[in-house]
């Protein structure tokens, strides 16, 4: 598991940095973050954002986003009460990718 640090977007611009995905990645989530996932593999992958929330004792389905081969996706933001462990004021969000080879990720915040 890798802990990712959010990159601050500024009006002067940002040169985004993407890192290799791990089996599972986490990041501090305040509800203003989004991720970019770039798929360099030869097939489509699934990006799963965990939803640890329950409603009336039932699990909320995880968010799954497909990223076609050779493409990237910007995903988010992630409301804290749904996508984070640690309560409504902030917490940790968890992301997993169905393939880790040649797939990169970055976390960004406003």
PyMOL commands that set and color helices and strands:
alter all, ss='L'
color gray80, all
select helices_A, chain A and resi 80-83
alter helices_A, ss='H'
color red, helices_A
select strands_A, chain A and resi 2-4+7-8+19-20+25-29+33-39+45-49+54-55+58-59+63-67+72-76+91-97+103-109
alter strands_A, ss='S'
color yellow, strands_A
deselect
rebuild
show_as cartoon
